[in-house]
Amino acid sequence: LNRSIQGLYPPGSTIKPMVALAGLAEGFVTNKSKTFCPGHYKLPNVKRKFNDWKRTGHGNVDMKDSIAQSCDVFFYDLADKMGIDKLHDNLTLFNFGKKTGIDIPGEKGGIMPSKSWKKINRDEPWYRGETLIAGIGQGFMTSSPLQLAVATAALANKGQLFQPKLLKGIQASNNSIVEAKNTQSRQIPIKDIHHWEDVIDGMKMTIYAPKGTARHLNKGLAYTLAGKTGTAQVFGLDAEEQYIAEKYEEKLRDHALFTGFAPIENPEIAIAVIVENAGSGSSKAAPLGRQVLDVYFDKQSTNSLTQ
């Protein structure tokens, strides 16, 4: 199983930057909009509480804080305002729910749910609470690590979505190398550059702000990094139930995720890391992402010195 193109996982909080961008583009929030997070969210006339990962709550958070601190309540509220179909339409711009088109066989496309998707695939109506959990990358939504990396690169490029490829060139019969065609790309139609910059600022704060979920990565960084941590549940919990990893066998434990790109000003590399059943994205996946990026930039500096 080639997990990078065939492993399908709930993307969890790594999609929050894309959801924030959708909210900005559709006018449901601004970069100044604040939400109060008491540690849970309630829909009117619905008994169930939708818990934040931080049970004590984040207090008042704006859009950038909510990305940096990964506040679920901000995104529950935004997803509820937008509705699943608007969420679906905006996230499919980033190619979620479709194959990336990489030039190797066996790629799977993942799921970006909508009302019609659920009707066709489950023959059931869509429930409002399902919109909330879709807004934090849970529920029916699944993505491959490659899809996440491609979507993260599109954020870094402020809307340029690349079709990834592996083939560098083809050796002709006369031993000459014919370079493969350039990678295809298309522009995501969100015009306001400030929206992209606001979301990237939130991802930068994930690494550099005092309360950023991946702030431990910034020690000794030789390059600028923007990122997003995620922890994806493998199964649903009751609202009053506390998740304690040791209580569950390994295959039921949360997946750990991290996405990022660097350098922020002139991006060269985007990355998506998923560690199956490992727990917290900030403690398990983010350090691995940092190690990979360190190797990449070490090689870049070594190459520039030898040229």
Secondary structure, DSSP 4 states (H G I P E B T S, - for coil): --HHHH--B--GGGGHHHHHHHHHHTTS--TT-EEEESSEEE-TT---EEE-SSTT--EEEEHHHHHHTT-HHHHHHHHHHH-HHHHHHHHHTTTTTS----SSTT----B---HHHHHHHH-----HHHHHHHTTT-TT-BB-HHHHHHHHHHHHTTSEEEPP----EEE-TTSPEEEPPPPPEEE-S---HHHHHHHHHHHHHHHHSTT-TTGGGGTT-SS--EEEEEEE-SS---TTPPP-GGGS-GGGSPEEEEEEEE-SSS--EEEEEEETT---IIIIIHHHHHHHHHHHHHHHHHHHHH-
